[in-house]
Amino acid sequence: MSLERLRPPTATPQTRIAAAACLEKLAEQDMERACVAASPYRAIQAIAQGLAQNHATHSKVWVVQASPGKSYAQVPQSDGADMSMGNISAWPLWFRDGPEHFEMPLLYLLRSESVAGLRAAIYEAADRGILCNDAEVTSSRWPKSVQPAVPLWLASSLNGIPYDPASGQEALAILRSALQAMYVDDEPGFFYMTLHDDKGKLPASTQADVHDAYKGMYRLLAAPESSAPAIRLLGAGQTLGKVVEAARLLREDWNITSEVWSCPSYTRLMREGHEAERWNMLHPLSKKKTSHIQTCLGSRQSPVLAVTGYGQHIADQIGSFVSAPFVALGADSLRETNGFPSAQWIVIAALKALGDEGTLSMRQAGEALKRYALA
């Protein structure tokens, strides 16, 4: 029998009750405070511990942890006690049919740098759950500590939606929305988050703004009042901190205004863009649908520069849905030792984009190369 057959085909009332209990716990102020001040890695660890230890949720959620050399699952029992299982492959059997068994929210914490490792975990989870990969907290020769095939596979795997949260606040918002989507609204598939342990220097967002992290992007910093941004900067994960720093350098060193957007899922933005295009093609007489990225960026023509810690192709996914001049920057765009485009390189790319549009002299990009000792 396949693992898919072991999972109930639709969310049961018990599933929704379990998800509601988890969502209620994640809405508590102490949980929000812990996540706002934390990196994505620390936030998810705090969330997992909180859900596993809270009396209202410990028997209503699966918290599975797998790390190199150690695998175990916290398995909720019918009597409310927890049991550690040495063989992780046994826990999906708890999804089997029966009056006492139903699908419960799954938070699967793992560390894998390869597609093979992720595929094995997703198979174990029967293509369900919220998978959190903390490979990025380790040093590696690969961008974001995963093999180059990983982001390609995630972008092409239609069963799952990948996210690269920049902060603990984003990780919490994405997790909440994922719980709602899968276990209350009964959407199929799985969610994936890559976790880093750098808190960075990001401005705190309002809860209303960061809620849109689940949709793929939200505005983090607006341009100064009464001033249209000369350029719009997009970033994901650890690179968002570099983008914020680049916005400061553009303002202080070059008198250029910008607005900053957090884009934890370029892939989700791309997929929704294609879905809107397809719907509009099949319904030519109906009111056109507008994708989230088009709603956010609108029809303004100030250039858009999208940055990612993965290869440039990940940020490039959204290019066809941006009406303004568009540039993507990734770990393979520049030969830097840490794999991430630095704030100075982002400034150079922004100045060149503005030069290409004739907004300013291309000479300024050359001056910036010398000023930041990048030539």
MIMAR-410102 format. One record per atom (N, C-alpha, C): residue in one letter; z, x, y. Coordinates in steps of 0.02 Angstrom, whole numbers, padded with zeros to 5 digits, always signed. Layout:
// residues N
AZXY
...
//
This chain:
// residues 375
M+00000+00043-00060
M+00000+00000+00000
M+00000+00044+00062
S-00043+00029+00110
S-00046+00069+00170
S+00014+00055+00214
L+00029+00103+00259
L+00084+00093+00305
L+00071+00034+00352
E+00007+00024+00368
E-00009-00032+00412
E+00011-00098+00380
R+00006-00103+00314
R+00025-00165+00280
R+00100-00175+00280
L+00137-00119+00290
L+00210-00124+00290
L+00237-00151+00355
R+00196-00150+00407
R+00219-00174+00473
R+00200-00246+00482
P+00244-00287+00508
P+00227-00356+00522
P+00168-00360+00568
P+00121-00406+00557
P+00060-00409+00597
P+00073-00429+00669
T+00127-00465+00682
T+00142-00485+00751
T+00216-00475+00764
A+00232-00469+00828
A+00303-00461+00847
A+00341-00525+00830
T+00396-00517+00794
T+00438-00574+00776
T+00489-00587+00831
P+00522-00644+00830
P+00576-00655+00879
P+00629-00600+00876
Q+00644-00575+00815
Q+00693-00521+00810
Q+00669-00458+00845
T+00603-00445+00840
T+00575-00387+00873
T+00583-00393+00949
R+00568-00451+00974
R+00574-00461+01047
R+00647-00457+01070
I+00692-00482+01029
I+00764-00477+01046
I+00786-00404+01048
A+00763-00365+00999
A+00780-00294+00997
A+00752-00258+01058
A+00689-00273+01075
A+00658-00241+01133
A+00695-00261+01197
A+00715-00324+01202
A+00751-00347+01262
A+00817-00311+01270
A+00851-00298+01215
A+00914-00261+01218
A+00903-00190+01243
C+00850-00159+01219
C+00834-00091+01242
C+00815-00091+01316
L+00775-00139+01337
L+00755-00143+01407
L+00815-00155+01452
E+00862-00194+01429
E+00922-00207+01469
E+00963-00143+01478
K+00968-00103+01425
K+01003-00040+01429
K+00968+00007+01477
L+00902+00009+01474
L+00864+00055+01517
L+00864+00034+01590
A+00884-00027+01603
A+00888-00052+01672
A+00955-00039+01705
E+01003-00013+01666
E+01069+00000+01694
E+01067+00057+01745
Q+01109+00053+01795
Q+01108+00101+01850
Q+01124+00172+01827
D+01170+00179+01779
D+01186+00246+01756
D+01127+00280+01722
M+01087+00240+01686
M+01027+00267+01654
M+00975+00287+01707
E+00966+00245+01757
E+00919+00261+01810
E+00940+00324+01848
R+01004+00330+01863
R+01028+00389+01898
R+01017+00452+01857
A+01030+00448+01792
A+01022+00506+01749
A+00949+00528+01746
C+00902+00481+01748
C+00831+00497+01743
C+00802+00521+01808
V+00824+00493+01864
V+00798+00513+01929
V+00812+00588+01941
A+00868+00613+01919
A+00887+00682+01932
A+00866+00729+01876
A+00826+00705+01829
A+00810+00745+01769
A+00736+00759+01763
S+00719+00809+01722
S+00650+00821+01702
S+00631+00768+01651
P+00566+00760+01636
P+00547+00712+01584
P+00581+00726+01517
Y+00586+00791+01500
Y+00618+00808+01436
Y+00691+00786+01435
R+00728+00803+01487
R+00799+00785+01490
R+00808+00709+01494
A+00763+00676+01529
A+00769+00603+01536
A+00760+00569+01468
I+00710+00589+01429
I+00699+00558+01364
I+00756+00574+01316
Q+00784+00634+01320
Q+00842+00650+01279
Q+00901+00605+01296
A+00912+00594+01361
A+00967+00550+01382
A+00954+00478+01361
I+00892+00456+01365
I+00875+00388+01344
I+00886+00380+01269
A+00862+00428+01230
A+00870+00424+01157
A+00943+00421+01138
Q+00983+00464+01170
Q+01055+00465+01155
Q+01087+00399+01176
G+01068+00374+01235
G+01097+00312+01259
G+01082+00253+01214
L+01020+00248+01191
L+01000+00193+01147
L+01033+00199+01079
A+01039+00260+01053
A+01067+00270+00986
A+01143+00258+00985
Q+01177+00269+01041
Q+01250+00265+01042
Q+01276+00200+01072
N+01234+00164+01108
N+01257+00102+01139
N+01268+00048+01086
H+01323+00012+01091
H+01340-00037+01040
H+01289-00095+01037
A+01256-00108+01094
A+01208-00164+01096
A+01139-00146+01071
T+01125-00080+01065
T+01057-00060+01046
T+01053-00015+00985
H+01109+00014+00963
H+01104+00064+00910
H+01078+00034+00845
S+01085-00030+00834
S+01059-00061+00773
S+00993-00097+00785
K+00964-00086+00844
K+00903-00122+00861
K+00846-00075+00880
V+00854-00010+00870
V+00802+00038+00889
V+00801+00095+00838
W+00740+00118+00825
W+00732+00178+00783
W+00728+00238+00830
V+00772+00287+00821
V+00767+00350+00857
V+00755+00404+00806
V+00693+00427+00803
V+00674+00478+00754
V+00665+00544+00789
Q+00697+00596+00763
Q+00690+00663+00792
Q+00662+00710+00739
A+00612+00747+00760
A+00582+00797+00715
A+00572+00860+00756
S+00603+00915+00735
S+00595+00979+00768
S+00581+01031+00715
P+00555+01090+00735
P+00538+01141+00685
P+00595+01157+00639
G+00584+01147+00575
G+00634+01163+00524
G+00684+01108+00513
K+00679+01052+00550
K+00728+00998+00541
K+00696+00932+00556
S+00703+00885+00511
S+00678+00817+00522
S+00730+00767+00499
Y+00744+00719+00540
Y+00790+00667+00519
Y+00776+00604+00559
A+00799+00549+00533
A+00790+00485+00567
A+00856+00449+00572
Q+00871+00425+00631
Q+00929+00382+00639
Q+00907+00311+00620
V+00929+00288+00564
V+00905+00225+00536
V+00957+00171+00545
P+00943+00120+00586
P+00991+00066+00594
P+01000+00028+00529
Q+01063+00017+00511
Q+01078-00019+00449
Q+01098-00092+00466
S+01095-00134+00417
S+01112-00204+00428
S+01185-00214+00447
D+01229-00166+00428
D+01299-00172+00445
D+01316-00138+00511
G+01264-00113+00545
G+01274-00083+00611
G+01287-00009+00608
A+01296+00021+00548
A+01308+00093+00544
A+01241+00130+00545
D+01244+00195+00562
D+01184+00237+00563
D+01185+00284+00503
M+01127+00299+00478
M+01121+00345+00422
M+01068+00396+00438
S+01082+00460+00424
S+01032+00512+00434
S+00993+00522+00370
M+00928+00520+00376
M+00885+00528+00317
M+00850+00595+00320
G+00851+00632+00266
G+00819+00697+00264
G+00744+00693+00259
N+00718+00640+00229
N+00646+00634+00220
N+00619+00582+00268
I+00584+00606+00319
I+00561+00560+00370
I+00509+00511+00344
S+00473+00530+00290
S+00419+00487+00266
S+00446+00423+00233
A+00511+00419+00222
A+00539+00359+00190
A+00552+00303+00240
W+00561+00320+00305
W+00585+00268+00350
W+00534+00212+00364
P+00468+00222+00360
P+00424+00165+00371
P+00432+00109+00320
L+00461+00126+00262
L+00471+00075+00211
L+00517+00019+00235
W+00555+00033+00288
W+00600-00018+00315
W+00561-00073+00351
F+00496-00062+00361
F+00454-00113+00391
F+00429-00163+00339
R+00447-00154+00275
R+00421-00197+00223
R+00442-00270+00236
D+00405-00315+00205
D+00420-00386+00214
D+00489-00402+00185
G+00522-00449+00218
G+00588-00470+00194
G+00626-00502+00250
P+00672-00547+00235
P+00708-00583+00287
P+00751-00538+00330
E+00772-00480+00304
E+00817-00436+00342
E+00780-00380+00376
H+00714-00378+00371
H+00676-00322+00398
H+00623-00347+00447
F+00617-00313+00502
F+00568-00329+00554
F+00554-00266+00593
E+00498-00267+00628
E+00481-00208+00668
E+00528-00201+00727
M+00555-00141+00735
M+00599-00127+00791
M+00568-00073+00835
P+00587-00070+00898
P+00562-00017+00942
P+00573+00051+00912
L+00522+00094+00917
L+00525+00161+00889
L+00516+00213+00943
L+00564+00258+00950
L+00559+00315+00994
L+00558+00377+00949
Y+00501+00409+00946
Y+00489+00465+00900
Y+00484+00530+00940
L+00535+00572+00934
L+00537+00635+00970
L+00516+00691+00923
L+00464+00729+00944
L+00438+00781+00900
L+00415+00839+00941
R+00396+00893+00907
R+00367+00952+00938
R+00308+00974+00897
S+00249+00969+00925
S+00189+00989+00888
S+00136+01014+00937
E+00105+01070+00921
E+00053+01098+00963
E-00017+01082+00937
S-00021+01047+00880
S-00086+01037+00849
S-00102+00963+00839
V-00166+00949+00832
V-00188+00881+00816
V-00162+00860+00748
A-00162+00907+00700
A-00140+00891+00633
A-00067+00867+00633
G-00024+00900+00672
G+00046+00879+00675
G+00054+00811+00707
L+00016+00797+00759
L+00020+00732+00792
L-00007+00677+00747
R-00062+00691+00713
R-00091+00641+00667
R-00042+00624+00611
A-00007+00675+00586
A+00042+00662+00533
A+00099+00618+00558
A+00122+00631+00619
A+00176+00590+00647
A+00154+00519+00659
I+00093+00511+00685
I+00068+00444+00699
I+00056+00406+00634
Y+00034+00441+00582
Y+00027+00409+00516
Y+00094+00386+00490
E+00145+00428+00498
E+00213+00409+00477
E+00236+00347+00514
A+00216+00341+00577
A+00238+00285+00618
A+00193+00224+00611
A+00145+00227+00566
A+00099+00171+00555
A+00062+00152+00619
D+00042+00203+00659
D+00005+00192+00721
D+00044+00151+00772
R+00110+00155+00769
R+00152+00116+00815
R+00206+00162+00845
G+00234+00140+00900
G+00290+00175+00928
G+00274+00215+00990
I+00326+00247+01017
I+00321+00289+01076
I+00336+00360+01054
L+00284+00402+01053
L+00291+00471+01030
L+00299+00517+01090
C+00350+00559+01087
C+00365+00605+01142
C+00363+00677+01116
N+00315+00715+01140
N+00304+00783+01116
N+00333+00833+01166
D+00383+00872+01145
D+00414+00919+01191
D+00389+00991+01181
A+00328+00998+01154
A+00300+01065+01144
A+00297+01104+01209
E+00291+01069+01265
E+00282+01102+01330
E+00345+01140+01352
V+00402+01127+01321
V+00462+01164+01341
V+00463+01233+01310
T+00415+01249+01267
T+00410+01315+01236
T+00354+01354+01268
S+00358+01421+01263
S+00305+01463+01290
S+00247+01466+01240
S+00186+01471+01266
S+00128+01471+01222
S+00069+01500+01260
R+00019+01522+01223
R-00043+01545+01256
R-00089+01488+01274
W-00071+01427+01252
W-00113+01369+01266
W-00088+01334+01328
P-00134+01303+01367
P-00112+01262+01423
P-00067+01205+01398
K-00010+01197+01430
K+00039+01146+01413
K+00063+01153+01341
S+00056+01213+01313
S+00083+01232+01247
S+00055+01191+01189
V-00005+01164+01197
V-00039+01131+01142
V-00110+01157+01136
Q-00137+01154+01077
Q-00205+01178+01066
Q-00254+01136+01107
P-00310+01166+01129
P-00358+01130+01172
P-00384+01065+01142
A-00383+01061+01075
A-00408+01000+01043
A-00362+00940+01053
V-00298+00953+01068
V-00250+00897+01074
V-00267+00848+01130
P-00277+00872+01192
P-00293+00822+01244
P-00360+00788+01232
L-00408+00824+01201
L-00472+00792+01185
L-00462+00737+01134
W-00422+00750+01083
W-00410+00700+01031
W-00373+00640+01059
L-00323+00653+01101
L-00285+00598+01130
L-00329+00555+01176
A-00374+00587+01213
A-00418+00550+01258
A-00467+00506+01219
S-00485+00528+01159
S-00535+00491+01120
S-00504+00444+01069
S-00437+00448+01060
S-00403+00405+01011
S-00388+00338+01043
L-00428+00288+01027
L-00420+00223+01060
L-00358+00185+01037
N-00324+00208+00984
N-00263+00175+00962
N-00203+00192+01005
G-00209+00245+01045
G-00151+00266+01084
G-00168+00282+01156
I-00118+00280+01199
I-00127+00295+01270
I-00083+00355+01287
P-00112+00411+01309
P-00073+00471+01325
P-00050+00472+01398
Y+00011+00497+01408
Y+00039+00504+01475
Y+00068+00574+01484
D+00065+00597+01546
D+00093+00662+01565
D+00138+00651+01625
P+00200+00626+01614
P+00244+00611+01670
P+00266+00673+01707
A+00273+00666+01772
A+00293+00723+01814
A+00368+00729+01821
S+00404+00673+01811
S+00476+00672+01824
S+00510+00627+01774
G+00577+00632+01772
G+00616+00587+01730
G+00609+00515+01752
Q+00602+00504+01816
Q+00592+00437+01843
Q+00528+00406+01817
E+00474+00446+01814
E+00411+00422+01786
E+00418+00409+01711
A+00451+00454+01676
A+00459+00445+01603
A+00495+00380+01587
L+00548+00365+01626
L+00585+00303+01616
L+00541+00242+01630
A+00503+00244+01684
A+00460+00187+01701
A+00406+00176+01648
I+00377+00229+01622
I+00325+00223+01571
I+00355+00196+01506
L+00415+00221+01489
L+00448+00198+01428
L+00464+00124+01431
R+00490+00101+01487
R+00505+00030+01496
R+00442-00012+01485
S+00388+00007+01518
S+00326-00032+01514
S+00297-00030+01443
A+00304+00028+01410
A+00279+00034+01341
A+00318-00012+01295
L+00384-00015+01302
L+00425-00060+01261
L+00404-00133+01272
Q+00394-00151+01334
Q+00373-00219+01350
Q+00305-00234+01319
A+00258-00187+01326
A+00189-00199+01302
A+00187-00207+01226
M+00220-00161+01190
M+00214-00161+01117
M+00258-00213+01083
Y+00320-00217+01105
Y+00369-00255+01066
Y+00386-00324+01094
V+00361-00338+01155
V+00369-00405+01183
V+00302-00439+01189
D+00253-00404+01219
D+00186-00433+01227
D+00142-00422+01165
D+00166-00383+01117
D+00133-00373+01052
D+00064-00340+01059
E+00058-00292+01104
E-00004-00254+01109
E-00006-00203+01052
P-00066-00189+01024
P-00071-00143+00968
P-00069-00070+00990
G-00061-00025+00941
G-00067+00046+00955
G-00001+00080+00970
F-00007+00143+00995
F+00052+00183+01010
F+00045+00213+01080
F+00101+00239+01104
F+00102+00274+01168
F+00124+00346+01156
Y+00097+00392+01196
Y+00112+00463+01188
Y+00132+00492+01256
M+00186+00530+01256
M+00206+00566+01317
M+00217+00639+01301
T+00191+00683+01344
T+00207+00753+01340
T+00264+00767+01388
L+00313+00807+01366
L+00374+00817+01404
L+00382+00889+01425
H+00394+00900+01490
H+00411+00967+01514
H+00482+00966+01541
D+00510+01025+01552
D+00581+01029+01572
D+00589+01059+01642
D+00540+01046+01685
D+00543+01071+01754
D+00554+01011+01801
K+00612+01009+01834
K+00627+00954+01879
K+00582+00957+01941
G+00562+01018+01961
G+00519+01024+02019
G+00552+01001+02083
K+00512+00995+02135
K+00536+00972+02200
K+00495+00913+02222
L+00502+00859+02185
L+00463+00799+02199
L+00505+00749+02239
P+00475+00716+02287
P+00513+00664+02323
P+00525+00605+02277
A+00583+00574+02285
A+00599+00515+02245
A+00554+00457+02266
S+00534+00416+02218
S+00492+00359+02233
S+00533+00295+02228
T+00508+00243+02260
T+00540+00178+02252
T+00525+00152+02182
Q+00568+00109+02157
Q+00557+00082+02090
Q+00492+00042+02086
A+00475+00009+02142
A+00413-00030+02144
A+00352+00015+02138
D+00354+00073+02171
D+00297+00119+02168
D+00291+00151+02100
V+00346+00178+02074
V+00344+00215+02011
V+00328+00169+01952
H+00338+00104+01960
H+00320+00057+01907
H+00246+00063+01889
D+00205+00081+01938
D+00133+00087+01926
D+00115+00151+01889
A+00164+00193+01873
A+00150+00252+01832
A+00119+00230+01766
Y+00142+00174+01740
Y+00116+00147+01677
Y+00041+00131+01682
K+00019+00109+01742
K-00052+00093+01752
K-00095+00155+01759
G-00064+00213+01767
G-00102+00274+01771
G-00095+00312+01835
M-00079+00279+01891
M-00070+00315+01954
M-00033+00272+02005
Y+00000+00307+02052
Y+00032+00274+02108
Y+00038+00325+02165
R+00042+00300+02226
R+00046+00345+02283
R+00116+00373+02291
L+00120+00439+02294
L+00184+00472+02301
L+00200+00487+02374
L+00150+00512+02411
L+00159+00529+02482
L+00101+00502+02521
A+00116+00463+02573
A+00064+00437+02617
A+00048+00488+02671
A-00010+00480+02702
A-00027+00522+02759
A+00016+00502+02818
P+00025+00546+02867
P+00065+00528+02926
P+00039+00465+02959
E+00084+00427+02989
E+00065+00364+03021
E+00010+00376+03074
S-00034+00326+03079
S-00090+00327+03126
S-00138+00385+03114
S-00137+00412+03053
S-00182+00466+03037
S-00211+00455+02967
A-00277+00450+02964
A-00309+00443+02899
A-00309+00510+02863
P-00298+00510+02798
P-00297+00575+02763
P-00366+00607+02762
A-00367+00672+02776
A-00430+00708+02772
A-00451+00717+02700
I-00400+00722+02655
I-00414+00730+02584
I-00359+00697+02545
R-00375+00674+02484
R-00326+00642+02441
R-00317+00686+02379
L-00254+00703+02365
L-00237+00749+02312
L-00203+00711+02255
L-00228+00721+02194
L-00201+00688+02135
L-00174+00740+02087
G-00116+00727+02056
G-00087+00774+02009
G-00051+00739+01953
A-00042+00775+01898
A-00008+00748+01839
A+00040+00800+01811
G+00095+00776+01783
G+00142+00822+01750
G+00168+00875+01798
Q+00175+00936+01771
Q+00201+00991+01812
Q+00157+01007+01871
T+00092+00993+01866
T+00048+01010+01922
T+00061+00967+01984
L+00095+00910+01976
L+00109+00868+02034
L+00151+00906+02085
G+00199+00947+02063
G+00238+00987+02109
G+00195+01036+02148
K+00145+01065+02114
K+00098+01110+02148
K+00057+01072+02199
V+00039+01011+02183
V-00001+00970+02229
V+00040+00953+02291
V+00104+00936+02283
V+00147+00921+02340
V+00154+00983+02384
E+00162+01041+02354
E+00166+01103+02392
E+00100+01117+02428
A+00044+01104+02396
A-00021+01114+02427
A-00030+01068+02488
A-00005+01007+02483
A-00009+00961+02540
A+00030+00989+02599
R+00087+01020+02586
R+00126+01051+02639
R+00088+01109+02671
L+00058+01151+02630
L+00020+01209+02656
L-00040+01185+02697
L-00074+01134+02674
L-00131+01108+02711
L-00109+01084+02780
R-00051+01053+02783
R-00026+01026+02847
R-00003+01082+02892
E+00037+01129+02866
E+00068+01180+02907
E+00020+01237+02925
D-00022+01256+02877
D-00066+01314+02888
D-00134+01296+02916
W-00158+01235+02903
W-00227+01218+02920
W-00233+01153+02959
N-00176+01121+02974
N-00175+01059+03014
N-00219+01005+02983
I-00216+01000+02916
I-00255+00951+02879
I-00208+00900+02847
T-00221+00836+02859
T-00179+00784+02830
T-00204+00766+02760
S-00158+00745+02719
S-00176+00725+02650
S-00126+00673+02626
E-00145+00637+02574
E-00099+00594+02539
E-00098+00616+02466
V-00041+00607+02434
V-00031+00632+02366
V-00020+00573+02319
W-00056+00575+02263
W-00050+00523+02211
W-00028+00556+02146
S+00019+00524+02113
S+00038+00545+02045
S-00006+00507+01995
C-00035+00545+01949
C-00080+00515+01898
C-00058+00535+01828
P-00006+00503+01802
P+00019+00522+01736
P-00030+00507+01679
S-00082+00467+01691
S-00131+00456+01637
S-00201+00448+01665
Y-00237+00504+01670
Y-00307+00501+01688
Y-00346+00462+01635
T-00325+00467+01573
T-00360+00433+01518
T-00355+00357+01526
R-00296+00332+01541
R-00289+00260+01550
R-00332+00236+01609
L-00333+00273+01663
L-00374+00255+01720
L-00448+00252+01701
M-00470+00301+01662
M-00540+00302+01640
M-00556+00242+01596
R-00513+00228+01548
R-00526+00172+01502
R-00527+00106+01538
E-00480+00095+01584
E-00479+00032+01620
E-00541+00026+01665
G-00563+00083+01692
G-00624+00082+01732
G-00684+00059+01692
H-00690+00086+01631
H-00745+00065+01587
H-00739-00009+01568
E-00677-00031+01555
E-00666-00101+01537
E-00688-00148+01594
A-00671-00130+01655
A-00691-00171+01712
A-00767-00172+01720
E-00799-00114+01710
E-00872-00111+01715
E-00905-00155+01661
R-00878-00152+01601
R-00907-00192+01546
R-00898-00266+01560
W-00839-00286+01583
W-00827-00357+01597
W-00874-00381+01652
N-00883-00342+01704
N-00928-00361+01759
N-01000-00367+01735
M-01019-00324+01688
M-01088-00328+01662
M-01098-00391+01620
L-01047-00411+01582
L-01052-00470+01539
L-01040-00536+01576
H-01013-00531+01637
H-00998-00591+01676
H-01027-00584+01746
P-01092-00581+01752
P-01123-00567+01817
P-01111-00622+01869
L-01096-00683+01847
L-01087-00738+01894
L-01014-00748+01914
S-00969-00711+01883
S-00898-00717+01897
S-00877-00666+01950
K-00818-00677+01977
K-00791-00629+02026
K-00781-00562+01991
K-00802-00508+02023
K-00798-00443+01992
K-00726-00420+01985
K-00713-00387+01928
K-00647-00357+01918
K-00646-00287+01950
T-00589-00269+01976
T-00580-00203+02007
T-00528-00165+01967
S-00545-00105+01946
S-00498-00064+01907
S-00441-00039+01952
H-00388-00017+01921
H-00329+00006+01958
H-00347+00066+02002
I-00386+00113+01977
I-00403+00172+02017
I-00444+00153+02078
Q-00489+00104+02070
Q-00529+00082+02127
Q-00486+00044+02177
T-00437+00007+02153
T-00391-00026+02199
T-00350+00025+02239
C-00329+00078+02205
C-00287+00128+02238
C-00327+00169+02289
L-00386+00192+02270
L-00424+00237+02313
L-00471+00201+02360
G-00490+00139+02343
G-00532+00100+02387
G-00600+00131+02398
S-00631+00113+02454
S-00699+00136+02469
S-00700+00190+02522
R-00641+00215+02541
R-00640+00269+02592
R-00676+00330+02565
Q-00703+00370+02610
Q-00745+00426+02590
Q-00711+00494+02597
S-00647+00496+02614
S-00612+00561+02614
S-00610+00588+02543
P-00627+00652+02534
P-00633+00680+02467
P-00570+00672+02424
V-00580+00671+02359
V-00526+00665+02310
V-00525+00727+02267
L-00468+00759+02262
L-00459+00819+02220
L-00407+00802+02167
A-00428+00802+02103
A-00383+00784+02047
A-00365+00847+02008
V-00300+00857+01996
V-00275+00917+01964
V-00239+00899+01900
T-00248+00940+01848
T-00214+00931+01784
T-00194+00998+01755
G-00142+00999+01714
G-00123+01059+01679
G-00163+01070+01615
Y-00199+01018+01593
Y-00244+01025+01536
Y-00310+01055+01562
G-00361+01053+01520
G-00427+01075+01542
G-00454+01029+01595
Q-00500+01054+01635
Q-00528+01016+01692
Q-00558+00950+01670
H-00583+00948+01608
H-00617+00887+01584
H-00571+00827+01583
I-00505+00837+01577
I-00459+00780+01576
I-00458+00745+01644
A-00454+00783+01698
A-00456+00752+01765
A-00526+00727+01781
D-00576+00760+01753
D-00646+00740+01765
D-00661+00670+01739
Q-00619+00643+01694
Q-00631+00578+01665
Q-00638+00523+01716
I-00604+00530+01773
I-00603+00476+01822
I-00657+00483+01875
G-00696+00536+01872
G-00743+00550+01926
G-00793+00494+01940
S-00817+00461+01887
S-00867+00409+01897
S-00839+00346+01929
F-00773+00341+01935
F-00743+00282+01964
F-00717+00295+02035
V-00733+00353+02062
V-00714+00371+02130
V-00776+00369+02174
S-00776+00327+02224
S-00835+00320+02267
S-00843+00378+02316
A-00788+00413+02330
A-00789+00469+02377
A-00808+00534+02341
P-00824+00587+02378
P-00835+00652+02346
P-00776+00671+02303
F-00789+00697+02243
F-00736+00707+02194
F-00740+00778+02166
V-00681+00809+02158
V-00675+00876+02128
V-00617+00875+02079
A-00626+00905+02020
A-00572+00910+01970
A-00553+00983+01962
L-00489+00994+01950
L-00462+01062+01942
L-00414+01062+01883
G-00424+01109+01837
G-00382+01111+01778
G-00362+01181+01759
A-00328+01188+01702
A-00304+01253+01680
A-00360+01302+01666
D-00420+01277+01651
D-00477+01320+01637
D-00521+01330+01697
S-00502+01303+01754
S-00543+01311+01814
S-00534+01380+01845
L-00474+01408+01836
L-00457+01472+01867
L-00422+01516+01816
R-00427+01580+01824
R-00395+01626+01778
R-00327+01646+01805
E-00278+01604+01793
E-00210+01618+01816
E-00165+01626+01755
T-00115+01668+01762
T-00074+01686+01704
T-00033+01627+01678
N-00012+01582+01721
N+00031+01528+01697
N-00007+01466+01674
G-00074+01467+01680
G-00114+01412+01656
G-00119+01354+01703
F-00078+01352+01756
F-00081+01297+01804
F-00113+01320+01869
P-00155+01279+01899
P-00180+01297+01966
P-00121+01300+02015
S-00116+01355+02051
S-00061+01362+02099
S-00074+01320+02160
A-00022+01311+02201
A-00030+01273+02262
A-00083+01304+02307
Q-00085+01371+02308
Q-00134+01406+02351
Q-00206+01392+02327
W-00216+01392+02261
W-00283+01378+02235
W-00302+01305+02249
I-00254+01260+02247
I-00269+01190+02263
I-00290+01185+02336
V-00256+01223+02380
V-00276+01224+02450
V-00347+01249+02458
I-00365+01303+02423
I-00433+01329+02426
I-00483+01276+02405
A-00469+01242+02349
A-00515+01191+02324
A-00521+01134+02374
A-00466+01116+02407
A-00467+01062+02457
A-00508+01083+02517
L-00499+01144+02541
L-00537+01168+02599
L-00611+01172+02583
K-00628+01193+02522
K-00698+01197+02504
K-00729+01127+02499
A-00690+01079+02471
A-00715+01011+02467
A-00729+00983+02536
L-00685+00997+02583
L-00696+00975+02652
L-00753+01011+02685
G-00762+01075+02667
G-00819+01113+02692
G-00885+01087+02666
D-00885+01069+02602
D-00946+01041+02572
D-00967+00977+02606
E-00918+00939+02632
E-00933+00876+02665
E-00947+00885+02739
G-00940+00947+02764
G-00953+00959+02834
G-00896+00940+02880
T-00837+00924+02851
T-00780+00904+02891
T-00751+00963+02929
L-00754+01022+02899
L-00732+01083+02932
L-00777+01141+02910
S-00769+01197+02943
S-00811+01255+02928
S-00792+01285+02861
M-00842+01303+02822
M-00830+01335+02758
M-00795+01402+02767
R-00798+01429+02828
R-00766+01493+02842
R-00691+01489+02830
Q-00662+01429+02839
Q-00590+01422+02829
Q-00569+01432+02757
A-00613+01412+02711
A-00597+01425+02640
A-00596+01500+02627
G-00643+01536+02657
G-00643+01609+02650
G-00581+01640+02681
E-00560+01615+02739
E-00500+01641+02772
E-00438+01627+02729
A-00438+01569+02696
A-00380+01553+02653
A-00376+01599+02593
L-00433+01617+02566
L-00433+01664+02509
L-00400+01730+02528
K-00414+01754+02589
K-00384+01816+02612
K-00310+01806+02629
R-00295+01750+02662
R-00226+01737+02683
R-00178+01734+02625
Y-00201+01703+02570
Y-00158+01695+02511
Y-00170+01750+02459
A-00207+01802+02479
A-00220+01859+02435
A-00250+01838+02368
L-00299+01792+02371
L-00332+01768+02311
L-00403+01794+02304
A-00428+01826+02356
A-00497+01850+02354
A-00503+01908+02305
//
